[in-house]
Amino acid sequence: MKGSYLLVIKLDDDRKIKTKAREFSLKEGYYVYVGSAMNSLEKRVKRHFSREKRLHWHIDYLLKEAELLRAYLIPSEERLEERLSLEVAKHGEPVDGFGAGDVKVSTNLYRFSEEPDDVLVAILDRLGLKWKRVKSVSDIKKLRWENGDGY
């Protein structure tokens, strides 16, 4: 299944996140990462929940240092990453240059001082998107999309 996703991440203290080529100074708080998976949405999000993986994308380096609380899976044939990022940007503090190499926005990572779930649900509902919230790989394995189940 193709689609986009939102990751909700908690960083317990201020950190410098070093990637292959950059360093990001991040403050304690909640972060929302906007991504897309136009080959396999479930497989990509399972990878993000995995602690054992080769570090490739910016988000991999952050998840090594922070806690992935939950993900919102948004199935779609349309690439929604940029549109979602612009919507999340209206509510969160952008981390310039983080994970947005293939879209026209300057970042795909946004900081929130409070839990962002209400904001994310409001965005997804306002855009009329089908979505599911998961908290683990086992949640992803149990997903059922037919008949509007769970969204």
C-alpha positions as CSV (number, residue, x, y, z in Angstrom):
1,M,0.0,0.0,0.0
2,K,1.2,3.5,-0.9
3,G,0.9,6.5,1.3
4,S,2.2,9.0,3.8
5,Y,2.8,9.0,7.5
6,L,3.3,11.1,10.5
7,L,5.6,10.0,13.4
8,V,5.2,11.4,16.9
9,I,8.5,11.4,18.7
10,K,9.5,12.4,22.2
11,L,12.9,13.8,23.0
12,D,13.5,13.9,26.7
13,D,16.3,16.4,26.7
14,D,18.2,18.8,24.4
15,R,20.4,16.9,22.0
16,K,22.6,17.4,19.0
17,I,21.6,14.9,16.4
18,K,24.5,14.1,14.0
19,T,23.7,12.6,10.6
20,K,26.2,11.7,7.8
21,A,26.6,15.3,6.7
22,R,24.8,17.6,9.2
23,E,24.2,18.3,12.9
24,F,20.9,19.4,14.3
25,S,20.5,21.0,17.7
26,L,17.1,19.9,19.0
27,K,15.3,21.0,22.1
28,E,13.5,18.7,24.5
29,G,9.9,18.2,23.4
30,Y,7.6,16.4,21.0
31,Y,8.5,16.2,17.3
32,V,6.3,15.3,14.3
33,Y,8.0,13.9,11.3
34,V,6.2,13.8,7.9
35,G,7.2,11.1,5.5
36,S,6.0,9.2,2.5
37,A,6.3,5.6,1.4
38,M,5.2,5.2,-2.2
39,N,6.2,1.5,-2.3
40,S,5.1,0.1,1.0
41,L,3.6,2.2,3.8
42,E,3.4,-0.5,6.4
43,K,7.0,-1.7,5.7
44,R,8.4,1.8,6.0
45,V,6.7,2.5,9.3
46,K,7.7,-0.9,10.7
47,R,11.3,0.1,9.9
48,H,10.9,3.3,11.9
49,F,9.7,1.3,14.9
50,S,12.7,-1.1,14.6
51,R,15.7,-0.3,16.8
52,E,18.1,-2.4,14.7
53,K,18.6,-0.9,11.3
54,R,21.2,0.7,9.1
55,L,21.2,4.5,9.6
56,H,20.2,6.0,6.3
57,W,17.7,8.9,6.5
58,H,17.8,11.9,8.9
59,I,14.9,10.4,10.9
60,D,17.0,7.2,11.6
61,Y,19.5,9.3,13.5
62,L,16.8,11.0,15.5
63,L,15.0,7.8,16.4
64,K,18.3,6.4,17.7
65,E,18.3,9.1,20.3
66,A,14.5,9.6,20.9
67,E,11.3,7.6,21.6
68,L,8.9,6.9,18.7
69,L,5.5,7.2,20.5
70,R,3.1,6.5,17.6
71,A,2.6,6.8,13.9
72,Y,-0.3,7.9,11.7
73,L,-0.5,5.9,8.5
74,I,-2.3,7.6,5.7
75,P,-2.9,5.4,2.6
76,S,-3.0,7.3,-0.7
77,E,-2.0,6.9,-4.3
78,E,-1.3,10.6,-4.2
79,R,2.0,11.8,-2.7
80,L,0.7,13.9,0.3
81,E,4.0,14.5,2.1
82,E,4.4,18.2,1.1
83,R,0.8,19.0,1.7
84,L,0.9,17.4,5.2
85,S,4.2,19.1,6.0
86,L,2.7,22.5,5.1
87,E,-0.3,21.8,7.4
88,V,1.9,20.6,10.3
89,A,4.1,23.7,9.9
90,K,1.1,25.9,10.8
91,H,1.3,24.5,14.4
92,G,4.8,23.3,15.0
93,E,8.3,24.9,15.1
94,P,10.2,23.8,11.9
95,V,13.7,22.2,12.1
96,D,15.1,23.6,8.9
97,G,16.8,21.1,6.5
98,F,15.6,18.0,8.3
99,G,14.5,15.2,6.0
100,A,13.0,17.2,3.1
101,G,15.4,16.5,0.3
102,D,12.8,15.4,-2.2
103,V,10.0,18.0,-1.6
104,K,9.7,21.8,-1.9
105,V,9.4,22.4,1.8
106,S,12.4,23.3,3.9
107,T,11.8,20.6,6.5
108,N,9.7,17.5,7.4
109,L,10.3,17.8,11.2
110,Y,8.4,20.1,13.5
111,R,8.8,20.6,17.3
112,F,5.8,20.9,19.7
113,S,6.1,21.7,23.3
114,E,2.9,19.7,24.1
115,E,1.5,16.4,22.8
116,P,0.5,17.1,19.2
117,D,-2.1,14.4,18.8
118,D,-5.2,16.6,18.8
119,V,-3.6,18.9,16.2
120,L,-2.7,16.0,14.0
121,V,-6.1,14.4,14.2
122,A,-7.7,17.8,13.4
123,I,-5.4,18.2,10.3
124,L,-6.1,14.7,9.0
125,D,-9.9,15.1,9.5
126,R,-10.0,18.5,8.0
127,L,-8.2,17.2,4.9
128,G,-10.7,14.3,4.7
129,L,-8.0,11.7,4.8
130,K,-8.4,8.0,5.8
131,W,-5.8,7.2,8.5
132,K,-4.9,4.8,11.3
133,R,-2.9,5.4,14.5
134,V,-0.4,2.7,15.5
135,K,2.0,2.4,18.5
136,S,4.1,-0.6,17.5
137,V,5.0,-3.2,14.8
138,S,2.3,-5.5,16.2
139,D,-0.3,-2.8,15.7
140,I,0.8,-2.5,12.1
141,K,0.5,-6.2,11.6
142,K,-3.1,-6.1,12.8
143,L,-4.2,-3.3,10.5
144,R,-7.5,-3.7,8.6
145,W,-8.4,-1.0,6.1
146,E,-11.6,-2.3,4.5
147,N,-15.0,-1.0,5.3
148,G,-13.7,2.2,7.0
149,D,-12.5,0.2,10.0
150,G,-10.9,2.4,12.6
151,Y,-10.8,5.7,10.8
